[in-house]
Amino acid sequence: MCADRSWSADEEQSSKLMRKAKESPFVPVGMAGFLGVVAYGLYKLKARGDTKMSIHLIHMRVRAQGFVVGAMTLGVIYSMYKEYLAPKDPEEK
Protein backbone atom coordinates (compact mmCIF):
# COMPACT_ATOMS: atom_id res chain seq x y z
CA MET A 1 0.00 0.00 0.00
CA CYS A 2 1.11 3.49 -0.70
CA ALA A 3 1.70 5.83 2.25
CA ASP A 4 0.64 9.02 0.44
CA ARG A 5 -3.06 8.03 0.26
CA SER A 6 -3.54 8.58 4.05
CA TRP A 7 -7.07 9.89 4.79
CA SER A 8 -8.22 10.87 1.30
CA ALA A 9 -9.61 7.37 0.68
CA ASP A 10 -11.86 7.69 3.76
CA GLU A 11 -13.18 11.04 2.58
CA GLU A 12 -13.99 9.57 -0.81
CA GLN A 13 -15.83 6.65 0.79
CA SER A 14 -17.92 8.93 3.02
CA SER A 15 -18.86 11.18 0.10
CA LYS A 16 -19.74 8.09 -1.93
CA LEU A 17 -21.94 6.84 0.92
CA MET A 18 -23.71 10.22 1.13
CA ARG A 19 -24.28 10.26 -2.64
CA LYS A 20 -25.69 6.73 -2.59
CA ALA A 21 -27.92 7.62 0.36
CA LYS A 22 -29.36 10.54 -1.61
CA GLU A 23 -29.94 8.34 -4.67
CA SER A 24 -31.69 5.59 -2.71
CA PRO A 25 -32.86 6.86 0.68
CA PHE A 26 -34.21 3.51 1.86
CA VAL A 27 -30.75 1.92 2.12
CA PRO A 28 -29.79 3.87 5.28
CA VAL A 29 -33.31 3.25 6.63
CA GLY A 30 -32.82 -0.50 6.15
CA MET A 31 -29.39 -0.42 7.76
CA ALA A 32 -30.65 1.59 10.73
CA GLY A 33 -33.65 -0.67 11.15
CA PHE A 34 -31.47 -3.76 11.05
CA LEU A 35 -29.19 -2.35 13.73
CA GLY A 36 -32.20 -1.27 15.80
CA VAL A 37 -33.80 -4.72 15.68
CA VAL A 38 -30.53 -6.42 16.59
CA ALA A 39 -29.88 -3.97 19.44
CA TYR A 40 -33.40 -4.48 20.80
CA GLY A 41 -33.04 -8.26 20.51
CA LEU A 42 -29.76 -8.21 22.40
CA TYR A 43 -31.30 -5.97 25.05
CA LYS A 44 -34.24 -8.36 25.50
CA LEU A 45 -31.90 -11.35 25.61
CA LYS A 46 -31.77 -11.31 29.40
CA ALA A 47 -35.57 -11.30 29.70
CA ARG A 48 -36.23 -14.16 27.28
CA GLY A 49 -37.66 -16.39 29.98
CA ASP A 50 -37.43 -20.10 29.32
CA THR A 51 -37.01 -19.70 25.56
CA LYS A 52 -33.89 -21.37 24.20
CA MET A 53 -31.06 -19.10 23.10
CA SER A 54 -31.06 -20.50 19.55
CA ILE A 55 -34.79 -19.83 19.12
CA HIS A 56 -34.39 -16.28 20.40
CA LEU A 57 -31.51 -15.62 17.98
CA ILE A 58 -33.41 -17.13 15.05
CA HIS A 59 -36.42 -14.91 15.76
CA MET A 60 -34.16 -11.86 16.04
CA ARG A 61 -32.50 -12.70 12.71
CA VAL A 62 -35.86 -13.15 10.97
CA ARG A 63 -37.13 -9.81 12.29
CA ALA A 64 -33.97 -8.02 11.18
CA GLN A 65 -34.06 -9.60 7.73
CA GLY A 66 -37.75 -8.77 7.42
CA PHE A 67 -37.05 -5.13 8.16
CA VAL A 68 -34.28 -5.02 5.54
CA VAL A 69 -36.41 -6.77 2.90
CA GLY A 70 -39.28 -4.38 3.63
CA ALA A 71 -37.00 -1.37 3.26
CA MET A 72 -35.62 -2.76 -0.01
CA THR A 73 -39.15 -3.33 -1.32
CA LEU A 74 -40.16 0.21 -0.43
CA GLY A 75 -37.00 1.49 -2.12
CA VAL A 76 -37.77 -0.38 -5.33
CA ILE A 77 -41.36 0.88 -5.32
CA TYR A 78 -40.11 4.43 -4.72
CA SER A 79 -37.57 4.25 -7.54
CA MET A 80 -40.17 2.78 -9.91
CA TYR A 81 -42.53 5.61 -9.00
CA LYS A 82 -39.83 8.20 -9.64
CA GLU A 83 -38.88 6.58 -12.95
CA TYR A 84 -42.29 5.84 -14.45
CA LEU A 85 -45.15 7.61 -12.67
CA ALA A 86 -43.83 10.88 -11.27
CA PRO A 87 -44.36 13.94 -13.46
CA LYS A 88 -41.15 14.75 -15.27
CA ASP A 89 -39.66 18.19 -15.66
CA PRO A 90 -39.74 19.11 -19.39
CA GLU A 91 -36.28 20.69 -19.17
CA GLU A 92 -34.75 17.54 -17.67
CA LYS A 93 -33.85 14.57 -19.88
N, C-alpha and C positions, 0 to 999 in steps of 0.2 A: 504494500500500500504506500501511497505517496504521502509525505508529511505535509505538503503545502495545501492540501484540501481542507484541513482542520474543521471548522464549523460551517463552512458554506454548504456542505451536503445536507446538514440538518435544516438549514434555512430553506433549502430547495424542497425538502420533503414536507416541511410544515406548510409552505405555500401551495404545494401540490395537494395536500390534504384539504386545505381551505377551498381550493378551486373545485375539487371533487365534491366537497360538501355543498357548495353552491349549485353545482350541476344536478346532483341527486340528494336532496335534503333528507331523505328517509334512511340513508346509510348511517349517519351519526345517531339518528333516533333508534335504529335497530341495535347499534353497538351499546348505546346507553341503556336501553331496555334489557339487553342481555346481561350487562354488568349489574343492573339493578335487581334482576331476578336472582342471579347467582348470589349477590350480597344478602338479599333477604332470605334465601334458602340456607345460607351458611349461618345467618343470625338465628333462624328458627331451628337449627340443628340440635341445639341443647334441649328444646322443648318438643321433641318429636315423639315423646311418649314411648310406647312399646313397639313402634314401627322399626323394622330393621334398617340399618344404615344404607344398605344397597338399594332398598326400595325408595328411601328418602332421596338419595342421589339421582336415581332414575327419574323420579317425578320432577326434581329440580331441573334436570337436563331437558326433559320434554317441555317444560314450561318455557325455559330459555330459548329453545329452538323454535317453539311456537311463536314467541314474540318476534324473533328474527324473521321467520317466514312471513308473518303478518306484515311486518315493516317492509319487506321486499315486495310483497304483493301490492301494498299501497303505493310503493315507489313506482312499480311498473304501471299501475293504473294511472298514476299522476303523470308519468312521462307520456303514456299513450294519449291522455287528455290534451297535454300541451302540444303534442305532435299533430293530432288529427282533429280534435274538436274545438280547441280554443281559437277564438278569432285571431287572425294573423294581421300584423301590421303591414300595410301595403308597401311601405318603404323597405321593409326587411325581406331578404330572400333566403 
